[in-house]
C-alpha cells in the first residue's frame, strides 16, 4: 500500500529528459524541510492506493515515461515493487530522490535523479554521500542553487567525486525566482564547470504555483 499525493500527466520539467511527456506519481511524506521546497503540500496530503491501483492510473495516460517523486518517495517501502512493476511493463522509470536516503535498493534500470543538498537548503548535513558511489551510468545528480555559496559547494562536490564521469548528467538548478539563471550561467562558464544549467521548464509553461503539472 502506498500513500499517493497525486498522479498526473505533464511535460517533464527537469533532468536530461526535460520537454518529454511524462506521468508523475507523487508520493506523500518527506523528512526534509528544504528552505526552497516547492511541494510542501506533499508532506501530508494523500490517499492510500494499492500498487495495482497506481499502475492502473499510470496506464490510463498511455505514456512510456514515468517519474516517481515526492515528497521523498524512498520513505515508502512499497515504492520498490512499484518501480519493478513499471519497469516490467516496458516503461522508462525515473526516480527523484532527495539524496539523504540510500539508493542501493532501487532497481538498477531506474533512472535516479539524486539531489545533493547545498547549504542554502538548510539540509546539507543530511546528504548520504555513499549514494554518489552507487550511481549507475544513466543516473543524474542535481544541485539546487540558491546563492554563490551554494554554487561553490556544488562546484567542489562535482570535482571531489568526479561526477562528470560518474553520472549521465550533472544538473545545476537555480531556485526559481531567487537565483538569477544568467548569473549562475556566468559562474558556470567562468569555471568551465562540467555540468548543465537546468531551468524548471514547467514553471515557465504554467504559473509556478500551479499543481498537477
N, CA, C and O of each residue as an XYZ file, in Angstrom:
852
protein
N       0.848     -1.193      0.000
C       0.000      0.000      0.000
C       0.885      1.246      0.000
O       1.889      1.311      0.710
N       0.496      2.228     -0.806
C       1.226      3.479     -0.915
C       0.309      4.645     -0.547
O      -0.901      4.582     -0.763
N       0.888      5.703      0.006
C       0.156      6.949      0.202
C       0.560      7.877     -0.931
O       1.716      8.285     -1.035
N      -0.404      8.204     -1.773
C      -0.146      8.932     -3.019
C      -0.740     10.333     -2.924
O      -1.915     10.502     -2.597
N       0.076     11.319     -3.210
C      -0.391     12.700     -3.198
C      -1.142     13.034     -4.478
O      -2.228     13.611     -4.429
N      -0.567     12.672     -5.630
C      -1.217     12.948     -6.909
C      -0.548     12.126     -8.006
O       0.622     11.756     -7.905
N      -1.318     11.853     -9.054
C      -0.812     11.224    -10.273
C      -1.310     12.072    -11.427
O      -2.512     12.314    -11.542
N      -0.410     12.525    -12.279
C      -0.816     13.420    -13.356
C       0.121     13.285    -14.553
O       1.249     12.806    -14.436
N      -0.376     13.720    -15.695
C       0.378     13.696    -16.944
C       0.780     15.123    -17.296
O      -0.064     16.019    -17.311
N       2.053     15.338    -17.578
C       2.531     16.691    -17.864
C       3.772     16.610    -18.739
O       4.121     15.553    -19.264
N       4.414     17.736    -18.878
C       5.713     17.817    -19.555
C       6.800     17.711    -18.496
O       6.775     18.419    -17.489
N       7.747     16.826    -18.734
C       8.876     16.718    -17.806
C       9.616     18.050    -17.786
O      10.062     18.541    -18.824
N       9.741     18.629    -16.593
C      10.326     19.963    -16.488
C      11.792     19.974    -16.133
O      12.440     21.018    -16.221
N      12.344     18.815    -15.726
C      13.714     18.794    -15.240
C      14.464     17.588    -15.800
O      13.880     16.725    -16.456
N      15.749     17.546    -15.531
C      16.637     16.442    -15.921
C      16.948     16.505    -17.413
O      16.500     17.415    -18.110
N      17.715     15.536    -17.895
C      18.045     15.482    -19.321
C      16.841     15.048    -20.150
O      16.900     15.073    -21.379
N      15.749     14.650    -19.494
C      14.517     14.282    -20.194
C      13.549     15.460    -20.294
O      12.402     15.273    -20.699
N      13.979     16.654    -19.938
C      13.099     17.828    -19.955
C      12.451     17.997    -21.321
O      13.092     17.841    -22.360
N      11.176     18.317    -21.289
C      10.417     18.536    -22.506
C       9.614     17.341    -22.961
O       8.738     17.479    -23.815
N       9.891     16.160    -22.411
C       9.166     14.961    -22.811
C       7.859     14.828    -22.031
O       7.812     15.181    -20.853
N       6.799     14.328    -22.665
C       5.605     13.977    -21.903
C       5.949     12.921    -20.861
O       6.735     12.011    -21.125
N       5.355     13.046    -19.669
C       5.728     12.176    -18.563
C       4.542     12.057    -17.607
O       3.833     13.033    -17.360
N       4.334     10.857    -17.074
C       3.363     10.670    -16.000
C       4.112     10.743    -14.673
O       5.121     10.064    -14.480
N       3.614     11.563    -13.774
C       4.235     11.751    -12.468
C       3.401     11.057    -11.396
O       2.183     11.218    -11.331
N       4.079     10.290    -10.568
C       3.474      9.691     -9.391
C       4.126     10.351     -8.186
O       5.272     10.057     -7.844
N       3.382     11.248     -7.547
C       3.926     11.973     -6.401
C       3.461     11.294     -5.116
O       2.266     11.241     -4.824
N       4.419     10.779     -4.356
C       4.102     10.111     -3.105
C       4.137     11.104     -1.942
O       4.830     12.120     -1.993
N       3.391     10.794     -0.917
C       3.250     11.673      0.243
C       4.361     11.422      1.255
O       4.846     10.301      1.405
N       4.749     12.484      1.941
C       5.683     12.487      3.085
C       7.104     12.828      2.662
O       7.593     12.401      1.616
N       7.743     13.615      3.519
C       9.157     13.946      3.367
C       9.718     14.235      4.752
O       9.070     14.870      5.584
N      10.933     13.756      4.980
C      11.572     14.013      6.271
C      12.628     15.109      6.176
O      13.442     15.265      7.086
N      12.622     15.868      5.081
C      13.435     17.072      4.952
C      12.512     18.291      4.937
O      11.318     18.177      4.663
N      13.075     19.436      5.231
C      12.340     20.694      5.156
C      13.240     21.737      4.487
O      13.677     22.696      5.123
N      13.504     21.536      3.217
C      14.385     22.449      2.482
C      13.776     23.846      2.420
O      12.565     23.998      2.264
N      14.607     24.841      2.541
C      14.122     26.221      2.601
C      13.397     26.631      1.333
O      12.503     27.477      1.375
N      13.771     26.043      0.205
C      13.194     26.428     -1.078
C      12.137     25.444     -1.578
O      11.726     25.538     -2.735
N      11.687     24.509     -0.752
C      10.763     23.457     -1.185
C       9.537     24.055     -1.886
O       8.926     24.999     -1.385
N       9.184     23.490     -3.058
C       8.026     23.985     -3.800
C       6.853     23.004     -3.771
O       5.857     23.210     -4.465
N       6.965     21.936     -2.971
C       5.848     20.987     -2.872
C       5.523     20.639     -1.418
O       5.397     19.459     -1.093
N       5.385     21.628     -0.538
C       5.083     21.306      0.861
C       3.733     20.624      1.035
O       3.500     19.963      2.047
N       2.835     20.779      0.051
C       1.543     20.102      0.144
C       1.698     18.584      0.127
O       0.783     17.866      0.531
N       2.842     18.089     -0.336
C       3.078     16.642     -0.371
C       3.578     16.099      0.971
O       3.766     14.891      1.113
N       3.792     16.970      1.947
C       4.239     16.478      3.253
C       3.180     15.595      3.907
O       3.511     14.597      4.547
N       1.914     15.960      3.749
C       0.854     15.278      4.494
C      -0.328     14.844      3.633
O      -0.972     13.845      3.954
N      -0.635     15.560      2.549
C      -1.831     15.255      1.766
C      -1.635     13.980      0.944
O      -0.584     13.786      0.333
N      -2.642     13.120      0.932
C      -2.553     11.923      0.106
C      -3.642     10.926      0.443
O      -4.368     11.077      1.425
N      -3.740      9.894     -0.398
C      -4.702      8.825     -0.159
C      -4.039      7.481     -0.384
O      -3.086      7.371     -1.155
N      -4.538      6.476      0.280
C      -3.987      5.134      0.180
C      -4.367      4.509     -1.163
O      -5.522      4.568     -1.585
N      -3.382      3.911     -1.821
C      -3.620      3.202     -3.081
C      -2.763      1.942     -3.100
O      -1.633      1.940     -2.612
N      -3.310      0.879     -3.664
C      -2.510     -0.318     -3.854
C      -1.587     -0.122     -5.054
O      -1.781      0.792     -5.855
N      -0.595     -0.980     -5.167
C       0.290     -0.916     -6.330
C      -0.513     -1.116     -7.608
O      -0.273     -0.429     -8.601
N      -1.458     -2.044     -7.598
C      -2.298     -2.271     -8.781
C      -3.061     -1.010     -9.163
O      -3.187     -0.700    -10.348
N      -3.568     -0.285     -8.185
C      -4.316      0.944     -8.471
C      -3.407      2.026     -9.044
O      -3.803      2.746     -9.960
N      -2.201      2.144     -8.517
C      -1.257      3.136     -9.043
C      -0.884      2.792    -10.485
O      -0.880      3.669    -11.348
N      -0.575      1.532    -10.749
C      -0.196      1.120    -12.104
C      -1.358      1.355    -13.068
O      -1.145      1.806    -14.193
N      -2.580      1.055    -12.638
C      -3.741      1.286    -13.497
C      -3.912      2.770    -13.808
O      -4.242      3.135    -14.937
N      -3.688      3.626    -12.808
C      -3.793      5.078    -13.029
C      -2.732      5.562    -13.998
O      -3.006      6.420    -14.837
N      -1.523      5.024    -13.894
C      -0.454      5.373    -14.827
C      -0.812      4.887    -16.233
O      -0.637      5.616    -17.209
N      -1.312      3.655    -16.331
C      -1.627      3.071    -17.636
C      -2.649      3.894    -18.396
O      -2.604      3.955    -19.625
N      -3.570      4.530    -17.681
C      -4.634      5.294    -18.356
C      -4.081      6.445    -19.179
O      -4.744      6.908    -20.107
N      -2.882      6.917    -18.861
C      -2.297      8.034    -19.609
C      -1.545      7.579    -20.854
O      -1.249      8.398    -21.724
N      -1.234      6.297    -20.955
C      -0.591      5.782    -22.157
C       0.739      6.420    -22.485
O       1.052      6.639    -23.655
N       1.520      6.720    -21.473
C       2.795      7.429    -21.661
C       3.944      6.502    -21.259
O       3.874      5.869    -20.206
N       5.002      6.407    -22.075
C       6.092      5.471    -21.765
C       7.058      5.948    -20.695
O       7.850      5.153    -20.188
N       7.014      7.240    -20.334
C       7.940      7.794    -19.342
C       7.185      8.080    -18.051
O       6.161      8.764    -18.062
N       7.695      7.553    -16.936
C       7.058      7.733    -15.633
C       8.101      8.220    -14.645
O       9.205      7.678    -14.588
N       7.762      9.238    -13.867
C       8.641      9.673    -12.783
C       7.938      9.492    -11.445
O       6.790      9.900    -11.267
N       8.643      8.876    -10.515
C       8.172      8.749     -9.137
C       8.890      9.805     -8.318
O      10.119      9.859     -8.288
N       8.106     10.644     -7.653
C       8.667     11.786     -6.955
C       7.927     11.966     -5.632
O       7.174     11.087     -5.213
N       8.138     13.087     -4.989
C       7.508     13.316     -3.694
C       7.369     14.790     -3.410
O       7.207     15.613     -4.311
N       7.438     15.105     -2.105
C       7.855     14.271     -1.009
C       9.193     13.570     -1.255
O       9.972     13.928     -2.139
N       9.408     12.559     -0.429
C      10.569     11.681     -0.594
C      10.049     10.268     -0.816
O       9.625      9.613      0.136
N      10.073      9.785     -2.059
C       9.454      8.500     -2.366
C      10.096      7.309     -1.669
O       9.430      6.296     -1.453
N      11.366      7.404     -1.313
C      12.034      6.252     -0.703
C      11.654      6.050      0.762
O      12.155      5.130      1.408
N      10.781      6.892      1.288
C      10.269      6.671      2.635
C       9.221      5.555      2.676
O       8.924      5.012      3.740
N       8.667      5.222      1.515
C       7.598      4.218      1.457
C       8.144      2.921      0.870
O       8.628      2.897     -0.261
N       8.065      1.863      1.633
C       8.710      0.612      1.238
C       8.105      0.007     -0.026
O       8.811     -0.666     -0.778
N       6.828      0.227     -0.275
C       6.207     -0.354     -1.466
C       6.594      0.359     -2.754
O       6.163     -0.044     -3.835
N       7.398      1.412     -2.656
C       7.865      2.064     -3.880
C       8.762      1.131     -4.684
O       8.834      1.256     -5.906
N       9.442      0.205     -4.028
C      10.361     -0.678     -4.747
C       9.611     -1.662     -5.645
O       9.964     -1.776     -6.819
N       8.599     -2.374     -5.157
C       7.836     -3.209     -6.084
C       7.072     -2.402     -7.127
O       6.831     -2.896     -8.228
N       6.685     -1.164     -6.799
C       6.044     -0.320     -7.810
C       7.011     -0.055     -8.961
O       6.630     -0.169    -10.125
N       8.242      0.293     -8.651
C       9.223      0.535     -9.712
C       9.451     -0.717    -10.547
O       9.561     -0.641    -11.771
N       9.521     -1.869     -9.886
C       9.710     -3.135    -10.606
C       8.542     -3.388    -11.563
O       8.756     -3.808    -12.700
N       7.322     -3.139    -11.114
C       6.143     -3.355    -11.964
C       6.173     -2.454    -13.189
O       5.900     -2.900    -14.303
N       6.502     -1.194    -12.979
C       6.528     -0.250    -14.097
C       7.625     -0.608    -15.094
O       7.424     -0.498    -16.303
N       8.774     -1.033    -14.600
C       9.842     -1.484    -15.489
C       9.415     -2.714    -16.275
O       9.702     -2.825    -17.467
N       8.732     -3.634    -15.613
C       8.296     -4.868    -16.262
C       7.308     -4.578    -17.393
O       7.192     -5.360    -18.336
N       6.597     -3.448    -17.295
C       5.678     -3.031    -18.359
C       6.414     -2.408    -19.535
O       5.795     -2.068    -20.543
N       7.716     -2.256    -19.417
C       8.497     -1.689    -20.504
C       8.615     -0.178    -20.468
O       8.997      0.439    -21.462
N       8.289      0.424    -19.335
C       8.355      1.879    -19.231
C       9.754      2.347    -18.839
O      10.513      1.613    -18.206
N      10.079      3.559    -19.220
C      11.250      4.236    -18.677
C      10.831      4.852    -17.348
O       9.921      5.679    -17.302
N      11.490      4.450    -16.276
C      11.103      4.877    -14.939
C      12.190      5.772    -14.356
O      13.364      5.402    -14.318
N      11.785      6.944    -13.906
C      12.679      7.879    -13.246
C      12.293      7.990    -11.777
O      11.124      7.848    -11.417
N      13.271      8.243    -10.947
C      13.050      8.444     -9.521
C      13.723      9.740     -9.104
O      14.929      9.905     -9.289
N      12.948     10.660     -8.542
C      13.504     11.902     -7.989
C      13.611     11.723     -6.482
O      12.601     11.571     -5.795
N      14.838     11.740     -5.969
C      15.056     11.499     -4.548
C      15.939     12.585     -3.952
O      16.814     13.132     -4.622
N      15.695     12.888     -2.679
C      16.386     13.987     -2.010
C      17.844     13.740     -1.707
O      18.549     14.666     -1.305
N      18.319     12.525     -1.886
C      19.741     12.247     -1.722
C      20.175     11.926     -0.309
O      21.365     11.750     -0.047
N      19.210     11.846      0.614
C      19.557     11.538      2.000
C      19.158     10.125      2.388
O      19.488      9.660      3.478
N      18.449      9.443      1.499
C      18.062      8.053      1.714
C      18.899      7.159      0.810
O      19.155      7.538     -0.333
N      19.332      6.000      1.266
C      20.157      5.124      0.429
C      19.414      4.701     -0.837
O      18.217      4.414     -0.801
N      20.136      4.666     -1.946
C      19.533      4.270     -3.221
C      19.908      2.844     -3.609
O      19.579      2.400     -4.709
N      20.587      2.121     -2.728
C      21.109      0.792     -3.073
C      20.009     -0.190     -3.472
O      20.247     -1.072     -4.297
N      18.798     -0.053     -2.897
C      17.705     -0.986     -3.199
C      16.929     -0.621     -4.463
O      16.109     -1.410     -4.933
N      17.175      0.544     -5.007
C      16.437      0.973     -6.198
C      16.860      0.098     -7.383
O      18.057     -0.093     -7.599
N      15.911     -0.434     -8.149
C      16.284     -1.256     -9.305
C      17.260     -0.519    -10.216
O      17.105      0.671    -10.487
N      18.263     -1.252    -10.679
C      19.338     -0.608    -11.427
C      18.840      0.104    -12.681
O      19.397      1.132    -13.067
N      17.795     -0.428    -13.325
C      17.332      0.173    -14.576
C      16.574      1.478    -14.374
O      16.321      2.190    -15.346
N      16.208      1.807    -13.157
C      15.551      3.080    -12.883
C      16.561      4.217    -13.062
O      17.701      4.121    -12.609
N      16.133      5.285    -13.722
C      16.962      6.480    -13.870
C      16.795      7.305    -12.598
O      15.749      7.912    -12.370
N      17.831      7.318    -11.783
C      17.754      8.016    -10.495
C      18.265      9.444    -10.648
O      19.375      9.669    -11.133
N      17.450     10.401    -10.233
C      17.855     11.801    -10.175
C      18.122     12.080     -8.697
O      17.189     12.239     -7.909
N      19.384     12.137     -8.333
C      19.793     12.196     -6.936
C      20.196     13.619     -6.580
O      21.153     14.158     -7.135
N      19.466     14.224     -5.654
C      19.818     15.563     -5.177
C      21.043     15.494     -4.264
O      21.223     14.538     -3.509
N      21.867     16.515     -4.351
C      22.849     16.807     -3.313
C      22.438     18.145     -2.721
O      22.432     19.162     -3.414
N      22.097     18.142     -1.448
C      21.585     19.360     -0.823
C      22.727     20.321     -0.519
O      23.713     19.959      0.123
N      22.571     21.555     -0.994
C      23.549     22.611     -0.748
C      23.210     23.332      0.565
O      22.107     23.168      1.086
N      24.140     24.124      1.103
C      23.895     24.773      2.398
C      22.633     25.627      2.441
O      21.967     25.691      3.475
N      22.295     26.283      1.333
C      21.130     27.148      1.314
C      19.820     26.427      1.547
O      18.814     27.053      1.881
N      19.824     25.110      1.374
C      18.611     24.326      1.623
C      18.325     24.176      3.104
O      17.186     23.935      3.504
N      19.377     24.320      3.930
C      19.254     24.046      5.355
C      19.352     22.571      5.697
O      19.189     22.195      6.857
N      19.619     21.721      4.695
C      19.640     20.273      4.912
C      20.930     19.615      4.398
O      20.956     18.405      4.174
N      21.979     20.390      4.213
C      23.210     19.841      3.640
C      23.852     18.779      4.529
O      24.595     17.926      4.045
N      23.568     18.833      5.816
C      24.150     17.837      6.718
C      23.466     16.486      6.612
O      23.891     15.529      7.259
N      22.412     16.389      5.808
C      21.676     15.128      5.653
C      22.122     14.331      4.432
O      21.639     13.217      4.233
N      23.019     14.856      3.613
C      23.422     14.155      2.393
C      23.984     12.769      2.713
O      24.789     12.603      3.630
N      23.540     11.777      1.932
C      24.070     10.420      2.030
C      25.128     10.262      0.936
O      24.817      9.928     -0.207
N      26.381     10.509      1.311
C      27.454     10.581      0.321
C      27.714      9.244     -0.364
O      28.236      9.218     -1.478
N      27.359      8.132      0.284
C      27.564      6.825     -0.341
C      26.716      6.664     -1.602
O      27.021      5.830     -2.453
N      25.655      7.458     -1.722
C      24.843      7.387     -2.941
C      25.643      7.740     -4.184
O      25.370      7.216     -5.264
N      26.620      8.615     -4.048
C      27.399      9.023     -5.217
C      28.295      7.893     -5.709
O      28.706      7.879     -6.869
N      28.594      6.949     -4.827
C      29.347      5.759     -5.239
C      28.440      4.684     -5.805
O      28.918      3.726     -6.413
N      27.133      4.832     -5.613
C      26.179      3.823     -6.061
C      25.481      4.209     -7.361
O      24.558      3.517     -7.791
N      25.902      5.291     -7.986
C      25.262      5.747     -9.220
C      25.510      4.773    -10.361
O      26.609      4.236    -10.504
N      24.483      4.548    -11.172
C      24.641      3.835    -12.434
C      24.980      4.857    -13.525
O      24.728      6.048    -13.345
N      25.546      4.414    -14.651
C      25.953      5.372    -15.700
C      24.812      6.220    -16.250
O      25.061      7.300    -16.786
N      23.558      5.758    -16.130
C      22.434      6.532    -16.667
C      21.813      7.455    -15.624
O      20.875      8.187    -15.941
N      22.308      7.439    -14.396
C      21.756      8.283    -13.339
C      22.234      9.725    -13.463
O      23.216     10.013    -14.148
N      21.522     10.626    -12.787
C      21.845     12.049    -12.840
C      21.919     12.609    -11.417
O      21.285     12.095    -10.495
N      22.705     13.668    -11.268
C      22.876     14.314     -9.961
C      22.449     15.770    -10.098
O      22.811     16.448    -11.060
N      21.671     16.242     -9.119
C      21.120     17.595     -9.180
C      21.520     18.394     -7.954
O      21.488     17.893     -6.830
N      21.897     19.646     -8.184
C      22.152     20.611     -7.121
C      21.178     21.773     -7.311
O      21.135     22.368     -8.388
N      20.408     22.099     -6.297
C      19.562     23.296     -6.331
C      20.367     24.426     -5.695
O      20.809     24.329     -4.550
N      20.546     25.490     -6.459
C      21.483     26.554     -6.087
C      20.722     27.828     -5.743
O      19.950     28.357     -6.543
N      20.965     28.299     -4.530
C      20.266     29.483     -4.020
C      21.125     30.741     -4.105
O      20.595     31.843     -4.245
N      22.459     30.584     -4.020
C      23.352     31.739     -3.978
C      24.772     31.302     -4.312
O      25.002     30.143     -4.661
N      25.720     32.219     -4.209
C      27.110     31.919     -4.558
C      27.697     30.825     -3.668
O      28.454     29.980     -4.146
N      27.361     30.834     -2.403
C      27.882     29.803     -1.507
C      27.415     28.418     -1.946
O      28.188     27.460     -1.912
N      26.161     28.312     -2.356
C      25.653     27.031     -2.861
C      26.398     26.621     -4.121
O      26.758     25.455     -4.285
N      26.630     27.578     -5.010
C      27.342     27.263     -6.248
C      28.734     26.724     -5.959
O      29.143     25.717     -6.538
N      29.459     27.379     -5.074
C      30.815     26.934     -4.769
C      30.803     25.561     -4.100
O      31.697     24.748     -4.332
N      29.808     25.307     -3.283
C      29.647     23.989     -2.660
C      29.439     22.930     -3.743
O      30.093     21.886     -3.732
N      28.523     23.204     -4.681
C      28.254     22.262     -5.766
C      29.499     22.040     -6.621
O      29.824     20.906     -6.972
N      30.179     23.109     -6.948
C      31.396     23.005     -7.764
C      32.436     22.107     -7.095
O      33.096     21.306     -7.758
N      32.574     22.249     -5.778
C      33.565     21.442     -5.059
C      33.159     19.973     -5.000
O      34.009     19.091     -5.127
N      31.872     19.704     -4.808
C      31.398     18.317     -4.761
C      31.563     17.652     -6.124
O      31.971     16.493     -6.206
N      31.250     18.377     -7.186
C      31.406     17.837     -8.544
C      32.845     17.412     -8.796
O      33.096     16.348     -9.362
N      33.790     18.251     -8.371
C      35.208     17.931     -8.563
C      35.655     16.797     -7.652
O      36.346     15.880     -8.096
N      35.269     16.851     -6.384
C      35.750     15.874     -5.409
C      35.296     14.457     -5.751
O      36.049     13.502     -5.563
N      34.073     14.318     -6.252
C      33.532     12.994     -6.552
C      33.622     12.627     -8.033
O      33.144     11.567     -8.438
N      34.225     13.488     -8.837
C      34.355     13.187    -10.261
C      33.007     12.914    -10.919
O      32.877     11.978    -11.707
N      32.005     13.730    -10.597
C      30.650     13.437    -11.028
C      30.466     13.526    -12.537
O      29.588     12.865    -13.092
N      31.277     14.331    -13.202
C      31.117     14.478    -14.651
C      31.329     13.155    -15.377
O      30.725     12.919    -16.423
N      32.182     12.293    -14.834
C      32.434     10.992    -15.459
C      31.663      9.867    -14.788
O      31.710      8.727    -15.249
N      30.965     10.164    -13.723
C      30.270      9.139    -12.951
C      28.779      9.115    -13.237
O      28.133      8.083    -13.051
N      28.220     10.233    -13.688
C      26.779     10.352    -13.914
C      26.509     10.741    -15.359
O      27.366     11.304    -16.040
N      25.285     10.428    -15.817
C      24.904     10.793    -17.183
C      24.767     12.300    -17.338
O      24.981     12.837    -18.424
N      24.411     12.981    -16.257
C      24.276     14.439    -16.286
C      24.450     14.979    -14.878
O      24.031     14.359    -13.900
N      25.075     16.143    -14.793
C      25.171     16.889    -13.546
C      24.385     18.176    -13.766
O      24.700     18.954    -14.666
N      23.372     18.398    -12.953
C      22.406     19.465    -13.165
C      22.525     20.525    -12.081
O      22.529     20.201    -10.894
N      22.621     21.779    -12.474
C      22.564     22.898    -11.530
C      21.273     23.657    -11.785
O      21.062     24.203    -12.868
N      20.416     23.685    -10.779
C      19.088     24.258    -10.920
C      18.953     25.481    -10.025
O      18.969     25.337     -8.803
N      18.820     26.680    -10.586
C      18.655     27.862     -9.738
C      17.296     27.849     -9.045
O      16.292     27.470     -9.647
N      17.266     28.262     -7.784
C      15.988     28.373     -7.081
C      15.128     29.380     -7.837
O      15.509     30.538     -8.007
N      13.969     28.921     -8.286
C      13.118     29.738     -9.146
C      12.708     31.024     -8.433
O      12.189     30.990     -7.318
N      12.951     32.168     -9.098
C      12.574     33.457     -8.548
C      13.532     34.008     -7.511
O      13.309     35.094     -6.976
N      14.603     33.268     -7.217
C      15.579     33.699     -6.207
C      16.968     33.837     -6.820
O      17.595     34.891     -6.712
N      17.445     32.784     -7.457
C      18.769     32.781     -8.076
C      18.630     33.118     -9.553
O      17.918     32.430    -10.285
N      19.301     34.167     -9.990
C      19.218     34.604    -11.388
C      19.903     33.562    -12.287
O      21.094     33.307    -12.110
N      19.191     32.957    -13.239
C      19.811     31.951    -14.106
C      20.985     32.493    -14.908
O      21.937     31.762    -15.186
N      20.926     33.774    -15.285
C      22.029     34.347    -16.052
C      23.296     34.399    -15.207
O      24.382     34.070    -15.685
N      23.157     34.810    -13.958
C      24.316     34.851    -13.065
C      24.899     33.462    -12.866
O      26.114     33.277    -12.938
N      24.037     32.487    -12.617
C      24.519     31.119    -12.444
C      25.202     30.629    -13.705
O      26.231     29.959    -13.628
N      24.648     30.951    -14.863
C      25.273     30.571    -16.133
C      26.669     31.170    -16.269
O      27.601     30.504    -16.719
N      26.798     32.424    -15.878
C      28.100     33.094    -15.989
C      29.134     32.449    -15.078
O      30.295     32.302    -15.459
N      28.715     32.060    -13.870
C      29.648     31.365    -12.970
C      30.085     30.040    -13.570
O      31.267     29.699    -13.530
N      29.148     29.294    -14.120
C      29.469     28.004    -14.721
C      30.417     28.158    -15.903
O      31.357     27.378    -16.061
N      30.166     29.164    -16.727
C      31.032     29.397    -17.881
C      32.435     29.817    -17.452
O      33.429     29.365    -18.019
N      32.503     30.683    -16.449
C      33.810     31.159    -15.985
C      34.654     30.014    -15.440
O      35.875     30.017    -15.594
N      34.014     29.035    -14.805
C      34.736     27.918    -14.209
C      34.837     26.704    -15.130
O      35.409     25.677    -14.764
N      34.268     26.841    -16.339
C      34.216     25.699    -17.267
C      33.676     24.453    -16.553
O      34.224     23.357    -16.669
N      32.595     24.661    -15.817
C      32.045     23.604    -14.987
C      31.441     22.496    -15.856
O      30.639     22.785    -16.744
N      31.811     21.240    -15.616
C      31.270     20.128    -16.415
C      29.866     19.739    -15.948
O      29.650     18.661    -15.395
N      28.933     20.638    -16.187
C      27.560     20.452    -15.721
C      26.645     21.199    -16.679
O      27.102     21.946    -17.544
N      25.354     20.984    -16.511
C      24.397     21.705    -17.348
C      23.451     22.521    -16.469
O      23.069     22.098    -15.378
N      23.083     23.702    -16.973
C      22.092     24.526    -16.293
C      20.724     23.892    -16.488
O      20.379     23.479    -17.595
N      19.953     23.814    -15.426
C      18.606     23.263    -15.510
C      17.602     24.292    -15.033
O      17.645     24.718    -13.879
N      16.707     24.690    -15.903
C      15.582     25.527    -15.516
C      14.362     24.631    -15.354
O      14.211     23.654    -16.087
N      13.508     24.945    -14.423
C      12.300     24.143    -14.212
C      11.275     24.548    -15.272
O      10.509     25.496    -15.100
N      11.290     23.799    -16.368
C      10.530     24.154    -17.561
C       9.048     24.345    -17.268
O       8.416     25.243    -17.825
N       8.497     23.516    -16.409
C       7.062     23.597    -16.113
C       6.678     24.911    -15.447
O       5.528     25.341    -15.534
N       7.646     25.556    -14.776
C       7.339     26.823    -14.104
C       7.326     28.000    -15.078
O       6.890     29.098    -14.732
N       7.804     27.762    -16.287
C       7.716     28.784    -17.330
C       6.510     28.543    -18.233
O       5.988     29.483    -18.831
N       6.065     27.294    -18.335
C       4.881     26.973    -19.127
C       3.619     27.349    -18.361
O       2.706     27.965    -18.911
N       3.580     26.969    -17.083
C       2.456     27.269    -16.211
C       2.906     28.195    -15.081
O       4.105     28.379    -14.872
N       1.972     28.766    -14.367
C       2.330     29.586    -13.205
C       3.103     28.718    -12.215
O       2.761     27.553    -12.015
N       4.153     29.281    -11.587
C       4.990     28.463    -10.691
C       4.243     27.777     -9.554
O       4.720     26.771     -9.029
N       3.072     28.303     -9.158
C       2.324     27.709     -8.045
C       1.288     26.684     -8.507
O       0.577     26.109     -7.683
N       1.198     26.452     -9.817
C       0.202     25.525    -10.334
C       0.518     24.094     -9.927
O       1.651     23.639    -10.086
N      -0.462     23.392     -9.409
C      -0.284     21.997     -9.017
C      -0.737     21.067    -10.145
O      -1.528     21.447    -11.009
N      -0.219     19.853    -10.112
C      -0.631     18.858    -11.099
C      -0.072     19.082    -12.482
O      -0.639     18.625    -13.475
N       1.064     19.801    -12.545
C       1.740     20.000    -13.840
C       3.224     19.687    -13.696
O       3.974     19.791    -14.667
